[in-house]
Amino acid sequence: MKNKVDIVRNIYLFGVSIIGIIFLIIGILRIVDAFSFIYFSSEGIKTEHLYYYQNLYQGIVMALLGLLIFIFHWYFIVKEKRLGKMRNIEYESSMNFFEAIFFYLLSFIGIIVFISSSMGLVSGLYNIKYPPPVFDNNGKIIQETSPYVTTDMGKVIKSGISMLIGLATFLIGFLKTQISMKKVDSQEINT
């Protein structure tokens, strides 16, 4: 490695790739959990079914985002030959150390904001409401009310705006780091 910026880039690329795998695994586990309850449960409680459908949708989003994040970052690891011996890296950055830390952290924060906002978007699109039961004058429950699913447009809009901000933050940081990368001959790299 030529300098500390390569270390920061490696930490970022491998770290975010691992985060992508973690989200993929958690998403798959949530999908399996939801499917197992929805299709193999002996209970017929609608309330829990609504919850598990919401869990299923969030699991699908988590798995897809995790897979996309992993594939995107792993592409750069493979392209820049960062696997195996580090002396074979063909790309180096023209950024200084603190500039690299700033822009990689900016990219990382953008990814986290994007992922958490996408979970908020799903819960806004599939919002479970629990109306209160109907009581008589003595305070006894006359009728249980069933939960129902609505769309919370305020949460959808807020989450959509947050997703755009997260995506913009990621793109600013990542594009700045990509623009600073240049291909070099292996003899030029100081080890």
C-alpha positions in Angstrom: 0.0 0.0 0.0 1.2 3.4 -0.9 -0.2 5.4 2.0 -2.8 5.5 4.8 -5.5 6.4 2.3 -5.4 2.9 0.9 -5.9 1.6 4.4 -8.9 3.8 4.9 -10.3 2.7 1.5 -9.8 -1.0 2.4 -11.5 -0.5 5.7 -14.4 1.2 4.0 -14.9 -1.2 1.1 -14.5 -4.4 3.2 -16.5 -2.9 6.2 -19.4 -1.8 4.0 -19.4 -5.2 2.2 -19.7 -6.9 5.5 -22.6 -4.6 6.5 -24.3 -5.5 3.2 -23.9 -9.2 4.0 -25.2 -8.7 7.5 -28.3 -6.9 6.2 -28.8 -9.7 3.6 -28.6 -12.4 6.3 -31.0 -10.5 8.7 -33.4 -9.9 5.8 -33.4 -13.6 4.9 -34.0 -14.5 8.5 -36.9 -12.1 8.7 -38.4 -13.5 5.5 -38.0 -17.1 6.8 -39.5 -16.2 10.2 -42.5 -14.4 8.5 -43.1 -17.2 6.0 -42.9 -19.9 8.7 -45.5 -18.1 10.9 -47.8 -17.2 8.0 -47.9 -20.6 6.4 -47.1 -23.0 9.2 -48.8 -21.5 12.2 -51.7 -23.3 13.8 -53.0 -20.0 15.3 -55.5 -18.0 13.4 -54.9 -14.6 15.0 -55.2 -11.9 12.4 -53.3 -9.3 14.5 -50.1 -11.4 14.4 -50.5 -12.2 10.7 -50.6 -8.5 9.9 -47.4 -8.0 11.9 -45.7 -10.9 10.1 -46.7 -9.6 6.7 -45.1 -6.3 7.7 -42.0 -8.2 8.9 -41.9 -10.0 5.6 -42.0 -6.8 3.5 -39.2 -5.3 5.7 -37.2 -8.5 5.4 -37.4 -8.4 1.6 -36.3 -4.7 1.5 -33.4 -5.5 3.9 -32.2 -8.5 1.9 -32.4 -6.6 -1.4 -30.6 -3.6 -0.1 -28.0 -5.7 1.6 -27.3 -7.7 -1.6 -27.1 -4.5 -3.7 -24.7 -2.8 -1.2 -22.5 -5.9 -1.0 -22.4 -6.4 -4.8 -21.7 -2.7 -5.4 -18.8 -2.5 -3.0 -17.4 -5.9 -3.8 -17.2 -4.9 -7.4 -14.6 -2.2 -6.5 -12.7 -4.6 -4.3 -12.3 -7.0 -7.2 -11.8 -4.3 -9.8 -9.0 -2.7 -7.8 -7.5 -6.2 -6.9 -7.7 -5.6 -3.2 -8.0 -9.3 -2.4 -4.9 -11.3 -1.5 -1.6 -9.5 -1.5 -1.9 -5.8 -1.0 1.2 -5.0 -3.1 -0.7 -5.8 -6.3 -3.2 -2.9 -5.9 -3.4 -1.1 -9.2 -5.3 2.0 -8.0 -4.3 4.7 -5.6 -5.9 7.9 -4.3 -4.7 11.5 -4.6 -6.5 12.4 -1.4 -4.8 13.2 1.9 -5.5 11.0 4.9 -8.1 13.2 6.7 -9.9 14.0 3.5 -10.2 10.3 2.8 -11.6 9.6 6.3 -14.1 12.4 5.9 -15.4 11.3 2.5 -15.5 7.6 3.4 -17.4 8.3 6.6 -19.7 10.6 4.6 -20.4 7.6 2.3 -21.0 5.3 5.2 -23.4 7.6 6.9 -25.3 8.0 3.7 -25.7 4.3 3.4 -26.9 4.0 7.0 -29.5 6.8 6.5 -30.7 5.3 3.2 -31.2 1.8 4.8 -32.9 3.1 7.9 -35.2 5.4 5.9 -36.1 2.5 3.6 -37.3 0.5 6.6 -39.4 3.6 7.6 -40.8 3.7 4.1 -42.0 0.1 4.3 -43.6 0.6 7.7 -45.3 3.8 6.3 -46.7 1.9 3.4 -47.8 -1.0 5.6 -49.0 0.7 8.8 -51.0 -1.5 11.2 -53.6 0.4 13.2 -55.1 -1.0 16.4 -58.5 0.7 17.1 -59.6 0.6 20.7 -62.4 -1.9 21.7 -65.9 -0.7 22.3 -66.9 -0.4 26.0 -70.3 -0.2 27.7 -71.2 2.2 30.5 -69.7 -0.2 33.1 -66.3 -0.3 31.4 -66.8 -3.9 30.1 -65.7 -4.7 26.6 -68.7 -5.1 24.3 -66.9 -5.7 21.0 -63.3 -6.3 20.1 -62.2 -4.4 17.1 -59.9 -5.9 14.4 -56.6 -4.2 13.5 -56.3 -3.0 9.9 -53.6 -1.8 7.5 -53.3 1.7 6.3 -50.8 3.9 4.5 -49.3 6.6 6.6 -48.5 9.2 3.9 -46.6 11.5 6.3 -44.2 8.7 7.2 -43.9 7.7 3.5 -43.0 11.3 2.5 -40.6 11.8 5.4 -38.9 8.5 4.7 -38.7 9.2 1.0 -37.0 12.5 1.6 -34.7 10.9 4.1 -33.8 8.2 1.6 -33.0 10.9 -1.0 -30.8 12.7 1.5 -29.0 9.5 2.4 -28.5 8.6 -1.2 -27.2 12.1 -2.0 -24.8 11.9 1.0 -23.5 8.6 -0.1 -23.1 9.7 -3.7 -21.2 12.9 -2.7 -18.8 11.0 -0.6 -18.3 8.0 -2.8 -18.0 9.9 -6.1 -15.4 12.2 -4.5 -13.4 9.2 -3.5 -13.8 7.5 -6.9 -12.7 10.7 -8.7 -9.5 10.8 -6.6 -8.6 7.2 -7.7 -6.1 6.7 -10.5 -4.6 3.6 -12.0 -0.9 3.2 -11.5 1.8 0.7 -12.5 2.8 -1.8 -9.8 6.4 -0.3 -9.8 5.0 3.1 -8.8 3.3 1.8 -5.6 5.4 2.2 -2.5 5.1 -0.8 -0.2 
